[in-house]
């Protein structure tokens, strides 16, 4: 996966309607996800565990495989900061529409 351009708020809203959840996005690599988690809908940061990434990188290289930035970011888990949260997807979409959108999303 090559680096991604920012999706933008309207692009995200369109993809939520078309593809559903979970939906990871961010630029240049996915750093945020829209997810249903613990019975609520969230926009949450993806976090990569450095120990897991180090072990995965070493394993890939020792097996003669590449270890690229996209491999690292693929390990992201929805455990970081919660930017938005709502009880329903429609309520989350409404919050997204009012949210001050970061340029790299």
Biopython code that builds the backbone (N, CA, C, O; Angstrom):
import numpy as np
from Bio.PDB.StructureBuilder import StructureBuilder

atoms = [
    (1, "UNK", "N", (0.840, -1.156, 0.000)),
    (1, "UNK", "CA", (0.000, 0.000, 0.000)),
    (1, "UNK", "C", (0.892, 1.229, 0.000)),
    (1, "UNK", "O", (1.740, 1.394, 0.877)),
    (2, "UNK", "N", (0.700, 2.067, -0.965)),
    (2, "UNK", "CA", (1.443, 3.321, -1.048)),
    (2, "UNK", "C", (0.861, 4.313, -0.053)),
    (2, "UNK", "O", (-0.256, 4.125, 0.430)),
    (3, "UNK", "N", (1.601, 5.357, 0.255)),
    (3, "UNK", "CA", (1.037, 6.388, 1.134)),
    (3, "UNK", "C", (-0.293, 6.897, 0.588)),
    (3, "UNK", "O", (-0.488, 6.995, -0.624)),
    (4, "UNK", "N", (-1.198, 7.215, 1.499)),
    (4, "UNK", "CA", (-2.538, 7.637, 1.133)),
    (4, "UNK", "C", (-2.685, 9.146, 1.234)),
    (4, "UNK", "O", (-2.094, 9.782, 2.107)),
    (5, "UNK", "N", (-3.473, 9.708, 0.338)),
    (5, "UNK", "CA", (-3.839, 11.118, 0.453)),
    (5, "UNK", "C", (-4.889, 11.243, 1.550)),
    (5, "UNK", "O", (-5.588, 10.273, 1.841)),
    (6, "UNK", "N", (-5.012, 12.410, 2.160)),
    (6, "UNK", "CA", (-6.067, 12.582, 3.164)),
    (6, "UNK", "C", (-7.442, 12.291, 2.564)),
    (6, "UNK", "O", (-7.732, 12.681, 1.433)),
    (7, "UNK", "N", (-8.271, 11.613, 3.323)),
    (7, "UNK", "CA", (-9.602, 11.229, 2.870)),
    (7, "UNK", "C", (-10.561, 12.409, 2.920)),
    (7, "UNK", "O", (-11.393, 12.579, 2.029)),
    (8, "UNK", "N", (-10.445, 13.209, 3.949)),
    (8, "UNK", "CA", (-11.354, 14.337, 4.127)),
    (8, "UNK", "C", (-12.661, 13.900, 4.763)),
    (8, "UNK", "O", (-13.049, 12.734, 4.697)),
    (9, "UNK", "N", (-13.320, 14.853, 5.372)),
    (9, "UNK", "CA", (-14.574, 14.570, 6.082)),
    (9, "UNK", "C", (-15.645, 14.008, 5.145)),
    (9, "UNK", "O", (-16.272, 12.996, 5.459)),
    (10, "UNK", "N", (-15.856, 14.651, 4.009)),
    (10, "UNK", "CA", (-16.898, 14.188, 3.086)),
    (10, "UNK", "C", (-16.555, 12.820, 2.498)),
    (10, "UNK", "O", (-17.443, 11.995, 2.280)),
    (11, "UNK", "N", (-15.280, 12.584, 2.243)),
    (11, "UNK", "CA", (-14.863, 11.265, 1.756)),
    (11, "UNK", "C", (-15.139, 10.179, 2.781)),
    (11, "UNK", "O", (-15.588, 9.088, 2.431)),
    (12, "UNK", "N", (-14.873, 10.474, 4.037)),
    (12, "UNK", "CA", (-15.150, 9.499, 5.094)),
    (12, "UNK", "C", (-16.648, 9.228, 5.201)),
    (12, "UNK", "O", (-17.060, 8.070, 5.279)),
    (13, "UNK", "N", (-17.456, 10.264, 5.208)),
    (13, "UNK", "CA", (-18.905, 10.068, 5.322)),
    (13, "UNK", "C", (-19.440, 9.227, 4.168)),
    (13, "UNK", "O", (-20.319, 8.388, 4.363)),
    (14, "UNK", "N", (-18.920, 9.447, 2.987)),
    (14, "UNK", "CA", (-19.337, 8.653, 1.818)),
    (14, "UNK", "C", (-18.952, 7.186, 2.000)),
    (14, "UNK", "O", (-19.751, 6.294, 1.715)),
    (15, "UNK", "N", (-17.724, 6.932, 2.475)),
    (15, "UNK", "CA", (-17.280, 5.545, 2.665)),
    (15, "UNK", "C", (-18.037, 4.838, 3.784)),
    (15, "UNK", "O", (-18.286, 3.635, 3.694)),
    (16, "UNK", "N", (-18.401, 5.559, 4.824)),
    (16, "UNK", "CA", (-19.195, 4.943, 5.897)),
    (16, "UNK", "C", (-20.502, 4.415, 5.319)),
    (16, "UNK", "O", (-20.924, 3.305, 5.642)),
    (17, "UNK", "N", (-21.141, 5.212, 4.466)),
    (17, "UNK", "CA", (-22.408, 4.793, 3.846)),
    (17, "UNK", "C", (-22.205, 3.631, 2.882)),
    (17, "UNK", "O", (-23.044, 2.733, 2.810)),
    (18, "UNK", "N", (-21.092, 3.640, 2.135)),
    (18, "UNK", "CA", (-20.854, 2.623, 1.115)),
    (18, "UNK", "C", (-20.313, 1.317, 1.678)),
    (18, "UNK", "O", (-20.747, 0.239, 1.272)),
    (19, "UNK", "N", (-19.369, 1.404, 2.609)),
    (19, "UNK", "CA", (-18.641, 0.211, 3.058)),
    (19, "UNK", "C", (-18.971, -0.244, 4.459)),
    (19, "UNK", "O", (-18.766, -1.411, 4.793)),
    (20, "UNK", "N", (-19.477, 0.651, 5.288)),
    (20, "UNK", "CA", (-19.718, 0.290, 6.676)),
    (20, "UNK", "C", (-18.433, 0.354, 7.490)),
    (20, "UNK", "O", (-17.444, 0.957, 7.073)),
    (21, "UNK", "N", (-18.466, -0.270, 8.643)),
    (21, "UNK", "CA", (-17.359, -0.208, 9.601)),
    (21, "UNK", "C", (-16.742, -1.571, 9.816)),
    (21, "UNK", "O", (-17.386, -2.582, 9.534)),
    (22, "UNK", "N", (-15.525, -1.637, 10.302)),
    (22, "UNK", "CA", (-14.602, -0.558, 10.638)),
    (22, "UNK", "C", (-14.013, 0.075, 9.381)),
    (22, "UNK", "O", (-13.987, -0.527, 8.308)),
    (23, "UNK", "N", (-13.544, 1.305, 9.550)),
    (23, "UNK", "CA", (-12.991, 2.045, 8.423)),
    (23, "UNK", "C", (-11.784, 2.833, 8.908)),
    (23, "UNK", "O", (-11.918, 3.817, 9.636)),
    (24, "UNK", "N", (-10.601, 2.386, 8.493)),
    (24, "UNK", "CA", (-9.355, 3.054, 8.889)),
    (24, "UNK", "C", (-8.974, 4.079, 7.826)),
    (24, "UNK", "O", (-9.189, 3.867, 6.632)),
    (25, "UNK", "N", (-8.406, 5.194, 8.281)),
    (25, "UNK", "CA", (-8.006, 6.244, 7.352)),
    (25, "UNK", "C", (-6.920, 7.101, 7.999)),
    (25, "UNK", "O", (-6.569, 6.906, 9.162)),
    (26, "UNK", "N", (-6.402, 8.040, 7.236)),
    (26, "UNK", "CA", (-5.338, 8.927, 7.688)),
    (26, "UNK", "C", (-4.277, 9.026, 6.609)),
    (26, "UNK", "O", (-4.243, 8.220, 5.679)),
    (27, "UNK", "N", (-3.420, 10.011, 6.740)),
    (27, "UNK", "CA", (-2.389, 10.220, 5.733)),
    (27, "UNK", "C", (-1.075, 10.583, 6.430)),
    (27, "UNK", "O", (-1.072, 11.370, 7.377)),
    (28, "UNK", "N", (0.016, 10.026, 5.976)),
    (28, "UNK", "CA", (0.205, 9.206, 4.782)),
    (28, "UNK", "C", (-0.170, 7.732, 4.978)),
    (28, "UNK", "O", (-0.248, 6.980, 4.007)),
    (29, "UNK", "N", (-0.400, 7.317, 6.224)),
    (29, "UNK", "CA", (-0.816, 5.941, 6.499)),
    (29, "UNK", "C", (-1.959, 5.964, 7.500)),
    (29, "UNK", "O", (-2.078, 6.920, 8.266)),
    (30, "UNK", "N", (-2.812, 4.929, 7.516)),
    (30, "UNK", "CA", (-3.934, 4.917, 8.447)),
    (30, "UNK", "C", (-3.487, 5.130, 9.895)),
    (30, "UNK", "O", (-2.600, 4.441, 10.400)),
    (31, "UNK", "N", (-4.125, 6.102, 10.543)),
    (31, "UNK", "CA", (-3.794, 6.419, 11.928)),
    (31, "UNK", "C", (-5.044, 6.578, 12.784)),
    (31, "UNK", "O", (-4.949, 6.788, 13.993)),
    (32, "UNK", "N", (-6.228, 6.477, 12.152)),
    (32, "UNK", "CA", (-7.508, 6.672, 12.818)),
    (32, "UNK", "C", (-8.487, 5.640, 12.272)),
    (32, "UNK", "O", (-8.353, 5.191, 11.133)),
    (33, "UNK", "N", (-9.469, 5.266, 13.083)),
    (33, "UNK", "CA", (-10.474, 4.310, 12.643)),
    (33, "UNK", "C", (-11.850, 4.740, 13.140)),
    (33, "UNK", "O", (-11.987, 5.295, 14.231)),
    (34, "UNK", "N", (-12.862, 4.474, 12.325)),
    (34, "UNK", "CA", (-14.247, 4.581, 12.780)),
    (34, "UNK", "C", (-14.667, 3.149, 13.051)),
    (34, "UNK", "O", (-14.573, 2.287, 12.177)),
    (35, "UNK", "N", (-15.132, 2.901, 14.268)),
    (35, "UNK", "CA", (-15.365, 1.535, 14.708)),
    (35, "UNK", "C", (-16.520, 1.474, 15.697)),
    (35, "UNK", "O", (-16.788, 2.435, 16.418)),
    (36, "UNK", "N", (-17.201, 0.332, 15.721)),
    (36, "UNK", "CA", (-18.146, 0.061, 16.808)),
    (36, "UNK", "C", (-17.362, -0.724, 17.849)),
    (36, "UNK", "O", (-16.787, -1.770, 17.549)),
    (37, "UNK", "N", (-17.345, -0.217, 19.062)),
    (37, "UNK", "CA", (-16.511, -0.793, 20.107)),
    (37, "UNK", "C", (-17.216, -0.584, 21.446)),
    (37, "UNK", "O", (-17.626, 0.529, 21.773)),
    (38, "UNK", "N", (-17.350, -1.646, 22.202)),
    (38, "UNK", "CA", (-17.978, -1.569, 23.521)),
    (38, "UNK", "C", (-19.383, -0.967, 23.446)),
    (38, "UNK", "O", (-19.779, -0.180, 24.305)),
    (39, "UNK", "N", (-20.123, -1.349, 22.410)),
    (39, "UNK", "CA", (-21.511, -0.928, 22.184)),
    (39, "UNK", "C", (-21.695, 0.551, 21.881)),
    (39, "UNK", "O", (-22.799, 1.078, 22.016)),
    (40, "UNK", "N", (-20.623, 1.226, 21.472)),
    (40, "UNK", "CA", (-20.713, 2.612, 21.006)),
    (40, "UNK", "C", (-19.906, 2.749, 19.724)),
    (40, "UNK", "O", (-19.064, 1.912, 19.399)),
    (41, "UNK", "N", (-20.185, 3.818, 19.016)),
    (41, "UNK", "CA", (-19.469, 4.099, 17.772)),
    (41, "UNK", "C", (-18.434, 5.170, 18.061)),
    (41, "UNK", "O", (-18.716, 6.162, 18.734)),
    (42, "UNK", "N", (-17.221, 4.955, 17.539)),
    (42, "UNK", "CA", (-16.110, 5.847, 17.874)),
    (42, "UNK", "C", (-15.263, 6.199, 16.663)),
    (42, "UNK", "O", (-15.150, 5.434, 15.705)),
    (43, "UNK", "N", (-14.673, 7.384, 16.741)),
    (43, "UNK", "CA", (-13.538, 7.760, 15.897)),
    (43, "UNK", "C", (-12.358, 7.738, 16.853)),
    (43, "UNK", "O", (-12.285, 8.532, 17.791)),
    (44, "UNK", "N", (-11.437, 6.816, 16.601)),
    (44, "UNK", "CA", (-10.376, 6.558, 17.580)),
    (44, "UNK", "C", (-9.029, 6.388, 16.903)),
    (44, "UNK", "O", (-8.941, 5.874, 15.788)),
    (45, "UNK", "N", (-7.975, 6.826, 17.589)),
    (45, "UNK", "CA", (-6.619, 6.669, 17.056)),
    (45, "UNK", "C", (-6.204, 5.208, 17.030)),
    (45, "UNK", "O", (-6.546, 4.429, 17.919)),
    (46, "UNK", "N", (-5.463, 4.858, 15.996)),
    (46, "UNK", "CA", (-4.829, 3.551, 15.907)),
    (46, "UNK", "C", (-3.445, 3.653, 16.536)),
    (46, "UNK", "O", (-2.688, 4.576, 16.233)),
    (47, "UNK", "N", (-3.121, 2.723, 17.395)),
    (47, "UNK", "CA", (-1.834, 2.735, 18.092)),
    (47, "UNK", "C", (-1.075, 1.459, 17.741)),
    (47, "UNK", "O", (-1.636, 0.363, 17.760)),
    (48, "UNK", "N", (0.198, 1.615, 17.424)),
    (48, "UNK", "CA", (1.061, 0.476, 17.130)),
    (48, "UNK", "C", (1.931, 0.211, 18.355)),
    (48, "UNK", "O", (2.633, 1.102, 18.833)),
    (49, "UNK", "N", (1.879, -1.018, 18.855)),
    (49, "UNK", "CA", (2.729, -1.405, 19.979)),
    (49, "UNK", "C", (4.158, -1.534, 19.471)),
    (49, "UNK", "O", (4.410, -2.329, 18.566)),
    (50, "UNK", "N", (5.105, -0.774, 20.026)),
    (50, "UNK", "CA", (6.473, -0.798, 19.508)),
    (50, "UNK", "C", (7.146, -2.160, 19.641)),
    (50, "UNK", "O", (7.930, -2.545, 18.774)),
    (51, "UNK", "N", (6.852, -2.891, 20.708)),
    (51, "UNK", "CA", (7.454, -4.224, 20.864)),
    (51, "UNK", "C", (6.916, -5.196, 19.823)),
    (51, "UNK", "O", (7.670, -5.985, 19.254)),
    (52, "UNK", "N", (5.611, -5.137, 19.574)),
    (52, "UNK", "CA", (5.014, -5.999, 18.550)),
    (52, "UNK", "C", (5.577, -5.659, 17.171)),
    (52, "UNK", "O", (5.877, -6.553, 16.380)),
    (53, "UNK", "N", (5.720, -4.359, 16.884)),
    (53, "UNK", "CA", (6.254, -3.946, 15.594)),
    (53, "UNK", "C", (7.701, -4.385, 15.423)),
    (53, "UNK", "O", (8.096, -4.836, 14.348)),
    (54, "UNK", "N", (8.486, -4.252, 16.479)),
    (54, "UNK", "CA", (9.881, -4.664, 16.412)),
    (54, "UNK", "C", (9.997, -6.165, 16.145)),
    (54, "UNK", "O", (10.787, -6.595, 15.304)),
    (55, "UNK", "N", (9.213, -6.946, 16.862)),
    (55, "UNK", "CA", (9.242, -8.408, 16.672)),
    (55, "UNK", "C", (8.770, -8.785, 15.271)),
    (55, "UNK", "O", (9.364, -9.652, 14.630)),
    (56, "UNK", "N", (7.708, -8.142, 14.794)),
    (56, "UNK", "CA", (7.192, -8.445, 13.459)),
    (56, "UNK", "C", (8.203, -8.053, 12.385)),
    (56, "UNK", "O", (8.388, -8.783, 11.410)),
    (57, "UNK", "N", (8.852, -6.914, 12.557)),
    (57, "UNK", "CA", (9.866, -6.478, 11.598)),
    (57, "UNK", "C", (11.045, -7.422, 11.549)),
    (57, "UNK", "O", (11.507, -7.790, 10.469)),
    (58, "UNK", "N", (11.534, -7.818, 12.712)),
    (58, "UNK", "CA", (12.653, -8.754, 12.765)),
    (58, "UNK", "C", (12.278, -10.096, 12.152)),
    (58, "UNK", "O", (13.081, -10.699, 11.441)),
    (59, "UNK", "N", (11.070, -10.566, 12.422)),
    (59, "UNK", "CA", (10.615, -11.846, 11.861)),
    (59, "UNK", "C", (10.525, -11.771, 10.340)),
    (59, "UNK", "O", (10.931, -12.703, 9.645)),
    (60, "UNK", "N", (9.997, -10.673, 9.825)),
    (60, "UNK", "CA", (9.881, -10.528, 8.370)),
    (60, "UNK", "C", (11.260, -10.496, 7.723)),
    (60, "UNK", "O", (11.489, -11.182, 6.727)),
    (61, "UNK", "N", (12.166, -9.720, 8.267)),
    (61, "UNK", "CA", (13.502, -9.605, 7.686)),
    (61, "UNK", "C", (14.279, -10.917, 7.792)),
    (61, "UNK", "O", (14.995, -11.287, 6.862)),
    (62, "UNK", "N", (14.145, -11.619, 8.911)),
    (62, "UNK", "CA", (14.858, -12.897, 9.044)),
    (62, "UNK", "C", (14.286, -13.962, 8.114)),
    (62, "UNK", "O", (14.973, -14.928, 7.781)),
    (63, "UNK", "N", (13.025, -13.793, 7.691)),
    (63, "UNK", "CA", (12.411, -14.722, 6.737)),
    (63, "UNK", "C", (12.674, -14.295, 5.297)),
    (63, "UNK", "O", (12.171, -14.915, 4.360)),
    (64, "UNK", "N", (13.466, -13.234, 5.121)),
    (64, "UNK", "CA", (13.793, -12.772, 3.783)),
    (64, "UNK", "C", (12.701, -11.930, 3.149)),
    (64, "UNK", "O", (12.698, -11.741, 1.933)),
    (65, "UNK", "N", (11.773, -11.420, 3.950)),
    (65, "UNK", "CA", (10.677, -10.597, 3.444)),
    (65, "UNK", "C", (10.982, -9.124, 3.704)),
    (65, "UNK", "O", (11.854, -8.780, 4.502)),
    (66, "UNK", "N", (10.249, -8.278, 3.018)),
    (66, "UNK", "CA", (10.365, -6.842, 3.232)),
    (66, "UNK", "C", (9.638, -6.437, 4.505)),
    (66, "UNK", "O", (8.716, -7.124, 4.943)),
    (67, "UNK", "N", (10.045, -5.337, 5.091)),
    (67, "UNK", "CA", (9.326, -4.722, 6.212)),
    (67, "UNK", "C", (9.176, -3.250, 5.857)),
    (67, "UNK", "O", (10.124, -2.470, 5.948)),
    (68, "UNK", "N", (7.964, -2.888, 5.450)),
    (68, "UNK", "CA", (7.694, -1.547, 4.946)),
    (68, "UNK", "C", (6.861, -0.747, 5.942)),
    (68, "UNK", "O", (6.289, -1.322, 6.868)),
    (69, "UNK", "N", (6.786, 0.550, 5.766)),
    (69, "UNK", "CA", (5.946, 1.355, 6.663)),
    (69, "UNK", "C", (4.500, 0.860, 6.718)),
    (69, "UNK", "O", (3.880, 0.873, 7.781)),
    (70, "UNK", "N", (3.968, 0.430, 5.588)),
    (70, "UNK", "CA", (2.587, -0.049, 5.589)),
    (70, "UNK", "C", (2.424, -1.322, 6.432)),
    (70, "UNK", "O", (1.354, -1.556, 6.995)),
    (71, "UNK", "N", (3.478, -2.142, 6.522)),
    (71, "UNK", "CA", (3.436, -3.320, 7.398)),
    (71, "UNK", "C", (3.362, -2.880, 8.860)),
    (71, "UNK", "O", (2.628, -3.458, 9.661)),
    (72, "UNK", "N", (4.128, -1.859, 9.183)),
    (72, "UNK", "CA", (4.113, -1.308, 10.538)),
    (72, "UNK", "C", (2.725, -0.772, 10.879)),
    (72, "UNK", "O", (2.163, -1.128, 11.915)),
    (73, "UNK", "N", (2.168, 0.077, 10.022)),
    (73, "UNK", "CA", (0.880, 0.707, 10.318)),
    (73, "UNK", "C", (-0.277, -0.285, 10.303)),
    (73, "UNK", "O", (-1.305, -0.044, 10.936)),
    (74, "UNK", "N", (-0.124, -1.387, 9.595)),
    (74, "UNK", "CA", (-1.154, -2.424, 9.580)),
    (74, "UNK", "C", (-1.347, -3.036, 10.973)),
    (74, "UNK", "O", (-2.384, -3.641, 11.247)),
    (75, "UNK", "N", (-0.359, -2.881, 11.841)),
    (75, "UNK", "CA", (-0.443, -3.418, 13.202)),
    (75, "UNK", "C", (-1.229, -2.496, 14.143)),
    (75, "UNK", "O", (-1.420, -2.836, 15.311)),
    (76, "UNK", "N", (-1.679, -1.352, 13.661)),
    (76, "UNK", "CA", (-2.401, -0.400, 14.498)),
    (76, "UNK", "C", (-3.666, -0.997, 15.090)),
    (76, "UNK", "O", (-4.419, -1.697, 14.414)),
    (77, "UNK", "N", (-3.880, -0.709, 16.345)),
    (77, "UNK", "CA", (-5.058, -1.196, 17.075)),
    (77, "UNK", "C", (-5.854, 0.008, 17.588)),
    (77, "UNK", "O", (-5.264, 1.032, 17.931)),
    (78, "UNK", "N", (-7.176, -0.100, 17.644)),
    (78, "UNK", "CA", (-8.000, 1.022, 18.098)),
    (78, "UNK", "C", (-7.979, 1.162, 19.619)),
    (78, "UNK", "O", (-8.964, 0.881, 20.301)),
    (79, "UNK", "N", (-6.840, 1.599, 20.124)),
    (79, "UNK", "CA", (-6.666, 1.721, 21.574)),
    (79, "UNK", "C", (-6.224, 3.115, 21.982)),
    (79, "UNK", "O", (-6.014, 3.376, 23.167)),
    (80, "UNK", "N", (-6.083, 4.006, 21.026)),
    (80, "UNK", "CA", (-5.612, 5.356, 21.334)),
    (80, "UNK", "C", (-6.731, 6.302, 21.709)),
    (80, "UNK", "O", (-7.825, 5.882, 22.085)),
    (81, "UNK", "N", (-6.443, 7.563, 21.603)),
    (81, "UNK", "CA", (-7.380, 8.627, 21.971)),
    (81, "UNK", "C", (-8.708, 8.468, 21.245)),
    (81, "UNK", "O", (-8.743, 8.172, 20.051)),
    (82, "UNK", "N", (-9.791, 8.667, 21.971)),
    (82, "UNK", "CA", (-11.125, 8.674, 21.381)),
    (82, "UNK", "C", (-11.444, 10.122, 21.018)),
    (82, "UNK", "O", (-11.566, 10.977, 21.895)),
    (83, "UNK", "N", (-11.580, 10.389, 19.721)),
    (83, "UNK", "CA", (-11.875, 11.744, 19.262)),
    (83, "UNK", "C", (-13.365, 12.043, 19.309)),
    (83, "UNK", "O", (-13.772, 13.139, 19.693)),
    (84, "UNK", "N", (-14.172, 11.076, 18.922)),
    (84, "UNK", "CA", (-15.629, 11.226, 18.918)),
    (84, "UNK", "C", (-16.257, 9.907, 19.348)),
    (84, "UNK", "O", (-15.699, 8.833, 19.126)),
    (85, "UNK", "N", (-17.434, 10.012, 19.969)),
    (85, "UNK", "CA", (-18.127, 8.813, 20.430)),
    (85, "UNK", "C", (-19.624, 9.105, 20.450)),
    (85, "UNK", "O", (-20.046, 10.204, 20.809)),
    (86, "UNK", "N", (-20.430, 8.101, 20.056)),
    (86, "UNK", "CA", (-21.882, 8.255, 20.069)),
    (86, "UNK", "C", (-22.538, 6.881, 20.220)),
    (86, "UNK", "O", (-21.932, 5.851, 19.922)),
    (87, "UNK", "N", (-23.764, 6.889, 20.680)),
    (87, "UNK", "CA", (-24.487, 5.626, 20.895)),
    (87, "UNK", "C", (-24.980, 5.001, 19.602)),
    (87, "UNK", "O", (-25.185, 3.788, 19.543)),
    (88, "UNK", "N", (-25.176, 5.814, 18.557)),
    (88, "UNK", "CA", (-25.616, 5.288, 17.268)),
    (88, "UNK", "C", (-24.692, 5.789, 16.171)),
    (88, "UNK", "O", (-23.992, 6.788, 16.336)),
    (89, "UNK", "N", (-24.702, 5.081, 15.050)),
    (89, "UNK", "CA", (-23.889, 5.517, 13.917)),
    (89, "UNK", "C", (-24.393, 6.844, 13.373)),
    (89, "UNK", "O", (-23.591, 7.701, 13.002)),
    (90, "UNK", "N", (-25.710, 7.027, 13.319)),
    (90, "UNK", "CA", (-26.253, 8.305, 12.841)),
    (90, "UNK", "C", (-25.804, 9.466, 13.723)),
    (90, "UNK", "O", (-25.485, 10.542, 13.218)),
    (91, "UNK", "N", (-25.778, 9.253, 15.034)),
    (91, "UNK", "CA", (-25.324, 10.296, 15.956)),
    (91, "UNK", "C", (-23.834, 10.571, 15.767)),
    (91, "UNK", "O", (-23.397, 11.717, 15.868)),
    (92, "UNK", "N", (-23.053, 9.524, 15.491)),
    (92, "UNK", "CA", (-21.627, 9.726, 15.236)),
    (92, "UNK", "C", (-21.427, 10.508, 13.944)),
    (92, "UNK", "O", (-20.588, 11.407, 13.889)),
    (93, "UNK", "N", (-22.181, 10.178, 12.914)),
    (93, "UNK", "CA", (-22.091, 10.906, 11.642)),
    (93, "UNK", "C", (-22.394, 12.387, 11.870)),
    (93, "UNK", "O", (-21.717, 13.248, 11.308)),
    (94, "UNK", "N", (-23.390, 12.686, 12.678)),
    (94, "UNK", "CA", (-23.719, 14.084, 12.982)),
    (94, "UNK", "C", (-22.557, 14.777, 13.693)),
    (94, "UNK", "O", (-22.261, 15.939, 13.414)),
    (95, "UNK", "N", (-21.904, 14.071, 14.605)),
    (95, "UNK", "CA", (-20.743, 14.641, 15.297)),
    (95, "UNK", "C", (-19.576, 14.850, 14.338)),
    (95, "UNK", "O", (-18.869, 15.854, 14.419)),
    (96, "UNK", "N", (-19.380, 13.888, 13.424)),
    (96, "UNK", "CA", (-18.312, 14.024, 12.420)),
    (96, "UNK", "C", (-18.562, 15.272, 11.574)),
    (96, "UNK", "O", (-17.627, 16.018, 11.281)),
    (97, "UNK", "N", (-19.803, 15.502, 11.184)),
    (97, "UNK", "CA", (-20.128, 16.656, 10.350)),
    (97, "UNK", "C", (-19.781, 17.972, 11.038)),
    (97, "UNK", "O", (-19.439, 18.941, 10.361)),
    (98, "UNK", "N", (-19.862, 18.032, 12.367)),
    (98, "UNK", "CA", (-19.563, 19.264, 13.114)),
    (98, "UNK", "C", (-18.109, 19.344, 13.578)),
    (98, "UNK", "O", (-17.667, 20.399, 14.034)),
    (99, "UNK", "N", (-17.369, 18.256, 13.468)),
    (99, "UNK", "CA", (-16.024, 18.142, 14.007)),
    (99, "UNK", "C", (-15.026, 18.970, 13.190)),
    (99, "UNK", "O", (-15.098, 19.004, 11.962)),
    (100, "UNK", "N", (-14.113, 19.623, 13.871)),
    (100, "UNK", "CA", (-13.028, 20.346, 13.203)),
    (100, "UNK", "C", (-12.033, 19.313, 12.675)),
    (100, "UNK", "O", (-11.304, 18.693, 13.449)),
    (101, "UNK", "N", (-12.008, 19.133, 11.375)),
    (101, "UNK", "CA", (-11.315, 18.019, 10.731)),
    (101, "UNK", "C", (-9.821, 18.260, 10.589)),
    (101, "UNK", "O", (-9.421, 19.251, 9.978)),
    (102, "UNK", "N", (-8.977, 17.374, 11.141)),
    (102, "UNK", "CA", (-7.519, 17.510, 10.962)),
    (102, "UNK", "C", (-7.126, 17.345, 9.488)),
    (102, "UNK", "O", (-7.702, 16.513, 8.787)),
    (103, "UNK", "N", (-6.174, 18.111, 9.027)),
    (103, "UNK", "CA", (-5.770, 18.083, 7.611)),
    (103, "UNK", "C", (-5.238, 16.728, 7.173)),
    (103, "UNK", "O", (-5.400, 16.353, 6.012)),
    (104, "UNK", "N", (-4.596, 15.976, 8.090)),
    (104, "UNK", "CA", (-3.988, 14.702, 7.680)),
    (104, "UNK", "C", (-4.978, 13.533, 7.704)),
    (104, "UNK", "O", (-4.594, 12.389, 7.461)),
    (105, "UNK", "N", (-6.237, 13.818, 7.994)),
    (105, "UNK", "CA", (-7.260, 12.768, 7.959)),
    (105, "UNK", "C", (-7.944, 12.784, 6.603)),
    (105, "UNK", "O", (-8.843, 11.979, 6.355)),
]
sb = StructureBuilder()
sb.init_structure("model")
sb.init_model(0)
sb.init_chain("A")
sb.init_seg("    ")
for serial, (resi, resn, name, xyz) in enumerate(atoms, 1):
    if name == "N":
        sb.init_residue(resn, " ", resi, " ")
    sb.init_atom(name, np.array(xyz, "f"), 0.0, 1.0, " ", f" {name:<3s}", serial, name[0])
structure = sb.get_structure()
